[in-house]
């Protein structure tokens, strides 16, 4: 197979050591250099045998020796280029990997800073939400206790999030129903059901999280509220008098 002219190949080898060289280009060049090295080794051996021919003399011998030296020099140069290019390819791959990691580092750092700033701006609402979630948990426990003992007389009280907007309900399902040890809106003694499915159960748990959504989505419940003289008893600590 005919190789590239020596001058062109030398120029490409030098370019592989420039600052803008790419590992892919250097790897392809290395394959060409190895092929050229094999051809140069064969040519050097042929030139050597010819120069050592005892039948040569005079100018022919001088020419043969010059050709032998040139072929050996070309062989040695390509072998050295092959070794250096092998190292260069690995170095370029490492540099490119560092560049990719740096870009990823900068991207994540920018996102981190944006999120930190957003959290700082929303500090007060987040505290309020955390407080509200805690009140919901307390209220749901009270609801579970009352439903377990007084549903037949006064009616069933739905849990706080039973009528929540779908995005909010989905958020709390993700938050509370991940693992057996996490909080769940469903009874621990019953099989967990996908959202939107109903299941009749004989579970007698007083856990407020026993009560789940009905088959058609938001279960509409009629709640009989016993109002005190103070116009309403709120197990959640006075959130509101009426319930949906």
N, C-alpha and C positions, 0 to 999 in steps of 0.2 A: 504494500500500500504506500503510495507517495505521500510524504510528509510535507508540512509547510516549509517554505524557504527558511534557511537558518536565520536570516536577518529579521524576518517577521516574527519567528518564534522567540528570538531573543527579546524583541520589543514587548511581546505579550507577557513573557516571564517577568520582565522589569515592571510592567504595569500591574501585575498581581501583587506587588509590594507597595503600591500607592495607597494613600489614605482612603480613597473611595472604592477600593476593591471589594468585591462580594465573594462570599465563600462558594457560591454555586459556580461562578465563572472560574474561580481558582481551581475548583475540583475538576471541572471539565478540562481545563488546561493541563492539570496534572496527569490526567489520563493520556493526553496527547504527548506529553513529555516522556512518559514511561514508554510509550510506543516508539518514540524517536530514539530513546536511549537503547532499546533493544536493537533497532536498526543500526545505530552507531557502533554498538559492540560488535555486531557482525562485520561491519565495514572495517573497523579497526583491526580485527583479526585477519581479515583478508589482505589488508594493506601491509600488515606485519609479515605475513607469509611471503608476500611478493617482494618486500624489501630485503628479506633474508635469502632470497634466491641466489645461489652462488653463480649463476650464469649472468647476472647483471654486472655491469661495470661502467665506469665513466659517468657520463651525464645521466644515463638511465638509472644508475644506482642512486645518484644524488636526488633525482626526481622521486624515485620510489621511497627513499628515506624521508623526504619532505612530506610526501603523502601519508606515510606511516605516522609521522609526528602529528600531522594535522588531524588524522582520524583518531589518534589516541587522545589528543587534546579535546576534540569534540565529544568523545565518549566520556571523558572525565568531567567535562563541563555539564553535560546533560545529567550525569549521575548526581552531581552536586545540586543541580537545579531541582531534580526530582526530590531529593532529601529536604531541601529548603522549602519547596512547595508543599510537601506533606505537612511540615510544621506550620506553614502559613495558613493552610486550609483549616487546621484545628484552631489556630489563633483567631481567624476570622469568624469561625462558628461561635467561639466563646464571646467575642466582641458583640456579635449580633444578638446572642442570647442575653447579654448584659443590657443592650439597647432595648430589647423587648421588655425585660424586667423593669428597666427604668421607666419606660412608658406606662407600664401597668402600675408601678409605684406611684407615679404622678397622677394617674387617673383616680386611683383609690384615695390618694391624699386629698385631691380636690373634692371628691365626693364626701369624704370624711369631714372636711372643713364645712362644707355646705350643710351637712346633717347636724353638725355640732351647733352651727349658727341657728338653724331651724329649731333645734331643741331649746336653745337659749331663749328664742323669741316666744316659744310655746310653754315655757316653764310653768307659769301659773295655771293655764288650762290643763296641763298634764297632771298637776297636783290635784286639781279639782276633779278630774276624771278618776284618778286613783281613789280619791275619797268617796266618790259616788259608787264606784265598783264595790268598795268595801261595804257601803250601806246596802247595796243590792244583795250582797251575800247574806248579810244579817237579816234583811227583810225576807229573803227567800226561805231562810231557816224558820222564821216565824210563820210564814205562809204554810210551810210543810207541816209544822206542828198543829196549826189550826185546821188544815184540811184533813189531817189524820184523825181528828177528834170531833169536828163540828160541821163537816160538809153536809151531812144529811139534814141538819137543822137549819143552817144558815146559808148554805150554798158553797160551791167551790170557788176558791180564790186563785186566779192564774198567777204564775210567777211573774216577776217584774218585766222580763224580756219577752213574754209570750206575745205581746202586741207590738214589739219593736219593729222598726223598719228593717227590711231584709239585709242591707249591708251591716247594720249594727248587730243583728242576730247572728249573722255569719261570722262576724269578728269574734263574738263571745263563744261561739261553738268551737272555733279554732283555738281560742285561748283556754277553754275549760275542758275539752274532750280529747286531749292528745294521748295520754298514757293512763294506765290504770291508777297511777298515783296522783294524777292531776285532777283538778276540780272538774266536775261535769254537771251539765244541766239535766242529766238523766240519773235515775236510781242506780246505784252500784250493784244492787241485787238483781237487776233486770238486764236483759241483753240490750246493748246500745243499738238504736235504730237510726237509719239515715233520716235527714230532715224531710218532713212532709209525709212520713208514714205513721200510721196509728197502730197501736198494739194494745189490746186488752190484757190486763194482767191482774193476778190475784195478790201481787206484792203488797205487803202491809207496811212497807217502810215509811217512816215519818220523815225521811230525807226530803227536803223541799225540792231537790233536783230530780225527784221521781217524775214530776209532771212535765210531759213533753208536748210538742205540737201535734195537732190532729192531722188526719189524712188530707184535708183540703187546705192546709197551710195554717193561717191564723185562726185558731179555734175561738169562736165567739161564745163566751160564757155569760150567763146571767148571774150576777152576784148580788146576793142580798146583804146589805150592809146594816149592821146594827149601830145606830147612831146614839151617842151619849148626849147628855145635856149640854155638853160643850160643843155640840155639832160636829161629831166625827171622832172616831178613834183610829189612829194611823199606826200600824205596827212598825212602819219604817221611821218613825220619829217625826211625823208631821210633814210629809212631802206634799200630800194633797188629800182632799176629802173624797173625791170621786175617783173611780177607776174605770178603765176601758176593758 
